[in-house]
Amino acid sequence: MTRNVYIISGPCGVGKSTITKGLACKLKKAVLIEGDLISAMFVGEEQPAWEEKLSIVWQNLSSLTKNFLLNGYDVVIDYVVEDELEWFCKELDKTGLDIILHYYVLRADPEVLVERITRRGDTEMIPRSLELLHQLESKKENVPHLYDTTNKNPNAIINEIAGNTTYFYP
């Protein structure tokens, strides 16, 4: 049986959490994996360097995803993808399952991101969000996967993603 993996990437304020939660609930048999929750598991005074932490988070995303897929679940991942997608796809190939990967890089106009983040009270995130927006939009491999959330209702986005059966990567 074919399993689906939805990877929803994008900067802070673009709607990743809203979209991934709604999408996971809309699918028949699915789980939602939030990369930020895995990242938040690091506690204590001594923290790994950012690159090491990121590597560990992605290893755990891979392990969890494979485990859920092998147990018959579709997987929705909420996390920023920078350079990890190719590695992640190779990891999924190791399962031997028939997997359709749906990859979306959500984006919104900068002023919309600023407004959304300000409304949430996370104004310290604005510079990083705008930097990440530019970085993600500038990657040529992301261009076919960019999805503009600027003037779209979250439910419309969720329905569109859930109804799209296209193999998105590579």
N, C-alpha and C positions, 0 to 999 in steps of 0.2 A: 504494500500500500504506500502511496506517495504521502510524504510528510512535507509540511511547509515551515520555513523559517522566515520570519519577518524581522529585518534589522532596520530600526528607525533611528537615524542619526540626525544631528543638527545642533546648533548652538542653544544656549539657555534662552528661554522665552519664546521659542519657536512652536511649542506645543507637543513636544515628544511625550511627556507624561500623559497628557490628556488623550492623545491619539493612541498610544500603546495600550493604555488601560481600556479604552473603549473598544479597540480592535480585539484584544484578548478576550473580552467578554462577549463579543459578537461571534467569535469562532466556536465551532461545535465542541472541540476537545483541545484546549490550549492552556498554556502557562505563560506568564509574564515574568521575564527576568530583567531586573533593573540593575544595570551595572553600577550605578551610584551606591546602591545598597551593599554591593560586594566591596566596593572601595571604602565604604564607611566601616567595614569590619576591622580595619586596622586601628587599633587603639593602643594606648600606652605611650610612654615618653619617647621610646625609640621607634622611629618610623623609617621605612625603606626610602631610598631615593625615588623620585617620581617615575623614572623609567622602569625600575624594578617593580614598583607598585602596579604600574600599568600592565606590565607583563603578567604579573600574578592575577590581576583582575581578569585579563583576557583568557588565561589558562582556566580559570574558574568558569567564565562564561562558556568556554568550549566544553568543559566537562559536564556542566549542568545541561547545556543544550543537547549534547549527545545522549545523556542519560534519559532526558524526557522524550527525545525522538525515539529511542530504542524501546520506550515504554508506551509508544503510540500517541504521543502528544505533538501537536503543532506548537511552535515556540515563537514568541514575540519578544524581541530584545530592545530595550530602551537604553541606548548608550551612544556616546560620541565615537564615531569611527574615524580615525586619522589615517594610519598606515597598516591597520591590522586585517583588512578584509581578505586579502589573498591568503594569508596564513590561516585565517578562520575557515575559509572555504576548503583548504587542504585538510584541515582537521575534520570537517564534516564528511569529506570523501572517505575517511577511514571507517565510517560506520557501515559502509556498504549499502546504505538505504537509498531509496529513490527520494531525493530531496529537491524541492523547488525553493530557491532562495529569492526572496523579495527584498530588495534593498532600496530604501528611500532616504534621501538627505533633505530633511525639511528646512525651508528657508522662509524668511519674511523680510520685508523692507526694514532697513535699520531703524527708522523712526517708530515702526510698529514694535520691534523688539524692545526698544527703550521704554515705550509706553507700557508694554506687558510686564517687563521686569520691574519698573517703577511701581506699578499697581500691586505687585507681589511684595514690595518692600525689600527687594534684593538689589538695590542700586549698586552695591559694590561689584556685582556680576556684569554690569553693563560693558565695561571695557573688554573683558574676556569674551563676552558673547559676540560683540562686534568684530573682534579679532578672529574668532573662530568662524563666524559667518563668511568673512572674506577668505579665510584659508580654505574652507570647505568648497566654496563656490569657485575658487581658483584652480582646484584640482581637476584636470581634464577628465580623469576617470569618473568623477562625480557628476559631471555635466548631464549625462543621460538620466541620472537618478534624482536630480533636483526636483523638489515638489514645493511650490509656493503656497504658503498658508496665509499670506497677507490678508486677503479678503474672503477667506473661505470659512464656513461654519465647520467646527470640529466633526459633527455627525456626517456631513457631506464627505469630508476627508476619509473618515473611518469607513464609510460605505464604499467609497471608491477603491481604497486599498484592499478591503476585504473581498471585493468583487473582481479584482484584477488577478487573473491566473497566469499572467506572463512570467516567464523565467527572467529575472532581472540581472543576474550576475553570472558570469563575467560578460 
